[in-house]
Amino acid sequence: MRQRRTLPRLLGSLLLVAAAGVAGVGAAPAPVQPPAPRPLGEVVPAPASVRPAGSPYTLTPATRIRVDEDSREARRVAAGLASVLRPSTGYALPVSDDDGRGGIRLVLGSRDRGLGDEGYRLESGRAGVTITARKPAGLFHGVQTLRQLLPAAVEKDTRQAGPWRVPGGTITDAPRFGHRGAMLDVSRHFFTVDQVKRYIDQLALYKINKLHLHLSDDQGWRIAVDSWPRLATYGGSTQVGGGPGGHYTKAQYKELVAYAGSRFMEVVPEIDMPGHTNAALASYAELNCDGVAPPLYTGTAVGFSSLCVPKAVTYDFVDDVVRELAALTPGRYLHIGGDEAHSTSHEDYVAFMDRAQAVVAKYGKTVVGWHQLTGATPAEGAVAQYWGLDGTSAAEKEQVAKAARNGTRIVLSPADRIYLDMKYHKDTPLGLAWAGYVEVRRSYDWDPGAYLPGAPASAIAGVEAPLWTETLATSDQLEFMAFPRLPGVAELGWSPASTHDWDDYRVRLAAQGPRMSALGIDYYRSPQVPWPAG
């Protein structure tokens, strides 16, 4: 590869010499000044504390990434940082456990309890950059901030010109909420392992720490279950519009879980029940009350399917699916859906959710459900995911708030704020509009801590941005709808409420435009954001 680049570089050098000779005939050219480093706090999410000071640090071919000798976790984070920086800088950036000075140093074991499990301190000056954290996740998040402090071209996978300067000063940072999630619907349209990994990488840059995978719906079942094999082979054989569908083998699912985990992201798998179950009902006739399997479904209507609540086989099915999925999932949570069960009577719904929650607990997981779970009896420790609108009835909001006052934790996903599949405006070629149009400012400009009347702030676990895929079938389409709204959701989950200011945020978001372009993200150029020219 280097040999192929030799001739263009030589020609470039000769052209520079020739240009210098021409310039020498007249006045001497003005010296070219390197661009100033970006402001220390110009990152997303906004850090908790920013103190600019001193000179910037410049990466050079001699830069090393240093870690403590006995810290395998820090070494793994350092290796990830090096893999990002090497292609664009062209520097070797060896990861070393020597005690030398300067370069980039990653230090685990801070005694600052204020950093928690995910916080970090980043100190930059002429001699180098040091990132300190109590736990590996904090070190990883500090590295994401370091990436954003470098020029956007650092994200490219080919060698760029530089210079690579990190502004001087200190950032001290920790998240506001512990749950900062993104949901990806792989049921309406199936997305491959590599496509999901690409999304994981994009989420990680903005400190998202939960990946909620919507693995089953009317249109497709996406995870192999050994005890019910037709769920995947038949129920997963199609998708919206009648495409080929697909499913993850157990090995592929474990690969995704491990990949997310390497980026300190916890996978929350969802099997939606008792509604949104046509793919399962089509796969096994005995799950239907009349014993007749319906045809596979490729449309987009909701609310027409239901497991047969009175049948004993239903709970054999639930037990088997939850047992196998729990065994594959090291994270704490398992999501059982529970929304839009319009074909299930209230009495049956309550009875089913009671039994399904017990099965989740039996296999050692904490249950998560959409907020309709609060219309039944949430189990102790349960999490309810609120997807209502600003205009949802006061009675429905109070039902959720009452559950919150009684100990149910709430993840906020208001559809008319952070459903990423909602159109930006009436002419957006993708997405839906049943919850209204959601421009970038609307998705950002609200406070999760004060959003749900009557719910104590202490009950709010955090935020999560769902991305439903009735109209989305490619990575480019996912990215166009997720970006640039998703970074704002990440900021709502991470940054202190005191930093929340649209006028400041839109400037920091605009600075992310070149970075998203460098990463190959086809984002929506919202007119509400002052994107750089070009």
N, C-alpha and C positions, 0 to 999 in steps of 0.2 A: 504493500500500500504506500509506503514511504517513497519507493522508486517512482511510482506514478506521479507523485507530487513534485519531484525534483525539478523537472523542466519548467512548469508554470512558476515555481518559486524563483528559478534562475532568471527567467524572462522578466518577472516582476522586479527583481533586484536591478537588472540592467536598465529597465525603464525608469526606476527611481534615480539611478546615477545620471541618466540622460537628462531627466527633468532638473536635477540639481545643477547640471552644467548650463542649461538654458537660463535658469534663474540667476546664475552667477554673472551673466552678461549685464544685468541691470542691478537694481537694489536687492539687498539680501532679504529673503522671505522672512516673514514674522514667524517666530517659533510656535509650533503647534502645542497647545496646552491640553493635557488629558482632561477628560470630562470630570467634573466634581463627583465624589461619591454621593449616592442617594441619601436623603435625610435618614437619621438613625431609626426613627419611628415609622417610616413609610412602609409598613408591612400590614398584612391581613392574615389573621385577626389582629386588632390593635393590642399591643402589649399593655400589661397593667402599669408598668413604670418605665419611663424612658429618660435617661440623663445623658445627653450628648456632651462629649468632652474630649479634648485632645486630638491627636492626629489619627488618620485612618491607617488600617493595616492593608498592605498590598501583597497578594499572593504572588509568588515567584517560582521559577523552576526548582528552587531549593526548599520550598515549603514542605514540611512534613506534618502528618496528622498524628498527634501523640496521645496515647492512652496509658493508664496505669497497667503495670505488668500483669496483675492478677485479675483483670477485669475483662472477662469474655464478653459480657454484655456491651461494655463500651467499645470493645474492638468490633463487634458486629455493627454497631451504629456508625463507627468510623469507616468501616468498609463500605457501607451504604453511601455515606457522604462522598467518599473517594470515587465511587462509581458514577455519581452525578457530575463531579467536577472534572474528572480526567478527560473525557472526550472533548469538551469545549475549551479547556485551558491548554490541553496538550502536555500538562505537567504530570510527572510520575506520582506525586503525592503519596509516598509510601506511608503505611500505617506502622507506627513504631511504639515500643514501650520504653524507649530510652529517656533519660532525664534531661535532655537538652532544653534549651530555652527557645522561645519563639515558635512560630508556626501556629497551627490550630491544635488546641489541647482540649480533650474531652475528659471530664473528671466526674466520677460517680462518688456519692457518699457525703454530700453536703449535709450539714447539721441544721440547716435553716428549715424548720418545720413549716414555715409559711409557704414553701414551694410545693408541699404536698407530694403526691405521687406523680404528677404530670408537669409540675413547674420547673423552671430553670433560671439560671442567671447567665447572661452573655456579656462578657467584658472584652472590649476591643480597643487596641491602641497600636502605636507604631511597631511594637515588638511582636504582636501576635493577637490571637483571639482565643479566649478560654470560655468554654461552656461548662457549667457546673450544675448538677442535679442530684436529688436524693435517690431517684429511681431511674431505670433505663428509659421509661416512657418520656420522662422529662428531658433527658438528654436528646432523645429523638426529636421532640418538639423544638428544642433549641436549635437543632440542626436545620429544621425547616425554616426557622427565622433567619439563620445565617444564609441560606439559599436566597431568600428574598432580599437580603441586604446587598448581595452581589448583583452586578448587571444582569438583565434578563437573558442575555445571550448565553449565560452560563448553563441554561437549560438545554441548549442545542446539543445534538449528538455528533457534530463535526467541529473541528478546531476553529475557534474564533479569535479575534484580535486582542481583546482585553482593552485597557488594564483591568485587573480584578481587585477592586478596592472595597474594603469594609469600613464604614464610617466609625469613628472613634466614640467611645462612651460605654454606658452600661444599661442593659435591659434586664429588669427583674420581672418575671412573668409567671402566672399560674391561672388555671381556668376558673371561670365563674361557676359553671355547671359540669358535673361529671359525665353527663350523657350528651354527646354531640354527634348526632347520627345522620345517616343518609340511607334511605331505603331504595332498593332497586327491584323493580318488578320484572322477573325473568319468566313469568307465566304467560302474560298476554303475547309477548314476543320473547323467544329464547335468545340468550346471549351466551357466547362461548366462554370457556375458562379464560382465554387471553383477553377477551373484551372486558370481562369483570375485573381482571387484574389491572387493566389500563385504568378503569374507573377508580379502583382502590388507590393507585398511585396519585391520581388527581385529588382524591379526597384527603390523602395523607398530608399533602403540602399545606392544607389549611387546617390541620390539627383535628380533623374528624376522627372519632375513636370508636364508632359503632357502625357496622355495615349490616343493615337489616335486609335479608334476602327473602323476597316474597316467592316462595317455591311452589305454590299450588294455587290454582284458581279454576274457573269453569273451562278455560281455554287450554290449559296444559298443566301436567304434573311433572316437576322437573328434578326430582331426586329419587334415586334407586332405593327401593325397599325390598329386601330379600324375601320377606314373608308375604308380600303382595306384589309380585313382579310386574303384573300387567299395569300397575299404576304408571310406571315409567315407560314401558315398552309400547303400551297402547294409549294410555292417558296422556303421555308426553309426545305423541306422534304428530301433533298439529299445533297451530297457534292462530291468532287473529288473522283473518283473511285466507286461512287454509294452507299456510306454508308448512314446511316439514317439521317444525318444532324441534324437539331434542330434550335431553335430560343429562344430568350429571351422574356419572358413576360414583360410588362411594369414594373411590380413590381420587376422583376429580374434586369432589366436594372437600375432602380432607386437604387437598392441595390448595384450594381457595382459602380454607380456614388458616392454614399455615402461612400462606402469603400475606393475608391480612394481619395475622399475628406478628409477622416480622416487621410490620409497620405500626405495631401497637394499636391495632384495630380489632375489636371483638365482633365476631359474626353472630348475629341474632337470626336464626332461621325461623321462618313462618310457614305453618300449615294452616290455611284459613278454614275454619269450621264454625258452625255446621252448614252455613251457606257457602257460596263460591266453590262448590264441590262437584260440578258436573263432570270434570275429568275423572274423578274417582268413581262417581256413579256409573259413568259409561264403561269403566274398566271392570266393574264387579256388580253384576245384577243383584246380588244378595244385599247390597248396601241400600237398595231402594225398598220402600215400604211395599210396593206391589211386585217386587222381584223381577222387574223388567228394566233392563239397562237402556237409558236414553242414548241417542246418537252423540258422537263427539260434537263439540260446539266451537265455532270459529267467529261468532259475532262479538258484540261489546255490551249487550244488555246485562243488567245485574239483578240479583234478588229472586231468581226463579228456581234455584236449586237448594236442596236440603238433604243432609243425612237423615236416615230414619231413626229418630230419637228413641222410640220404644224398643227397637230390636237389640237383642244381646250382642249380635255380631258387630254392630256399630262400635261397641266398646272394646271388642277384640281388635278391631281395626285401629281404633285410636291408640290403644295400648301398644300394639306392634309398631305403629309408625313413630310414636313418641319415643319408645324405647330405642329403636334403631337410630333415630335422628339425635337423640340425647347422647348416645354412645359415640357419635361422630363429632360432637360439638363440645369443645372444652370450656366455652364461655358459660356464663351464669344463666342466660335467658333462653326461653323457648316461647315463641309467639304463636298463639292459637287463633288469631283473627277475631272472629265474632261479629263482624260488621255486616250490614245489609242482609241479615237473615230474614228477609221478608216472607219467605215460604215456611218459616218455622213459627209456631204459635209461641206466645210469650211464656206459657207454662213449660213447653218443651225446651225453649231456649234456656230458661233458668236451670232446668234439670240437666240439660246437656252440659252447660258450662260448669256446673258444680262437679260433674263427674270428670270432665276433661281436665279441669284444674287439678283435681286430685291425682290424675295420672301424671301430669307434669311434675308435681311434687314427689311422687313415688320414684321418679327417675332423677331426682336431685337437682331439678332446675327451678328457677323462678319464672312464674307465668307472666307473660305480657299479652294483652289483648287490646283491640281497638276500644274506644271509650264506651261503646255499647255494653261492654262487660260490666260497667257500673250499674246497668239496669238489672243485672243478676246479683250475685253475691261475690264480690271479689275476694279471693283467698288472701290470707294474711301475707303481706309482703308483695302482693301483686302490683304490676305496673299497668296503668291504663294510658293508651295513646290517643290523645284528643285530636280529632280531625275536623271538628266543626268550623263554622264560619263566624266572622264578627257578628253576623245577623242571626245566628242560631238562637232558638228560643231560650228565654231566661230559665224556663223549667229544665231543659236539657242541660244547660250549663250548670245549674244548681245541683243536678243529679251527680255530675262529675265532681263538683266542688265539695259536695257532702262526702263523697267517697274519699276525697283528698283529706278532709278533716278527720276522717276515720282511719287514716293510715295508708291508703292507696297512693302510691307515687304516680305522678303525672308527667308524661312526655308530651310536649306540645308540637303538633303538626297542623296548625290551622290551614285549611285548604285554600282559603282566599289570601293567604300570606306566603306559605312556603311549599305548596304542592308545585313541584317543578315542571309538571306536565301541563299546567295552566298556560294558555296563550299570553304573550306579553301584551298584545293588542289585537284588534279584530282581523288584521291582515297577516298575523303570524301563520305560516303555512303548516305548522305542526301543532300538536297539542289539542286540548279541549278547553271549554269555557264555561262549564256548568257552575263553577265557583266564581266566575268573573274573570276579568283580565288582571294579570299580576305583573306590573312593571317592576323594575329593579328597586325603586324607592319603596314601593309598597311591601316588597318582600323583606326589606331591611328595617323599615321605620316602625317598630313596635317593641314593647318590652315584655319578654317572657315572664319576668317576675311579677308583673302586674296585669297580665292578660286575662286571666280567668277569674271573674268576680267570686269572692267567697272562698277561694282556694288559698291556703297559707303558702307564702313564698317558700317555706321549708319543704313543702310537698312537691315542688317542681323539680323533677330530676334533670330536665334539660329540654333540648329541641331536636327535632329530626325532620329532614327534608325528603318526603317521598317523591319518587319518580316513577309514575305509572306509564305503561308502554303500549296502550291501545293503538297509538299512532306512531310509535317509535320503533324502528327495526334495525338501526345501524348505530355504531359508536358516534359517528358525526351528529346524528339526530339527538342522541342522548346528551352530547356535550353542548349542542346549541340551546337546548332547553335548561340544562343545569347551570351553564355559565353565561352571564356572571352572577346569577342569583345565589348559587351555592356558597361562594365565599362570604356573602353577607349573613347567611344562616350560620356558618361556622363562627363568624364574629359574634353573633347573638349568643351563641353557646359558650364561647371562650372569654370574651372581653368583659371587664367591669362595666356596670351600667353607666358609670361616670364618663366613660369614653364614647358613649353612644351619641353620635352627632352626624346627621346625614351630610352636611356640607363638608365636613372633614373626611368622612368615609368615601364620598364620591371621588375625591382627589386621590386617595390611596388606592381605590379600586381602579381608577384610570391607569395608574402606574402598573397594575397587574396585566393590562392589555398586552404589552409586548412580551411578557412572561408567558401568558396563555398562548400567544402566537408561536413563541419559541418551542412550546411543548406540543404544538400541533393541534391545539384545542380550537375548534370552529365556534367561537362564542358569538353571542348576540351583541351587536354594537348599539347598545341603548342610547338614545339621544339625551337621556338624563345624566349621562356620564361624560366628562370632558376627556375623551380618549386622545392620546397623542396623535398628531398628524402622521399619516402613513402607516 
